[in-house]
Amino acid sequence: MIDNSEKKAVSHNDCKSQDTIILEELVQCFKNIAYGEVVVTIHDSRIVQIERREKKRFPPEK
């Protein structure tokens, strides 16, 4: 049987792993966008969604 301290350790490690995944996703969004925006949705102090809106820019024709 798992006592409360072990449950907290397990859930803390799961959160840390999810935090790492979220940070990696954010870094990739920033690296792979030239023009646009990254929108982070937060519920109850937790990131629940990341949106990337990219704009494609083309030079004017001469």
HELIX and SHEET records of a PDB file:
HELIX    1   1 ASN A    4  LYS A   31  1                                  28    
SHEET    1   A 2 GLY A  36  HIS A  43  0                                        
SHEET    2   A 2 ARG A  46  GLU A  54 -1                                        
END                                                                             
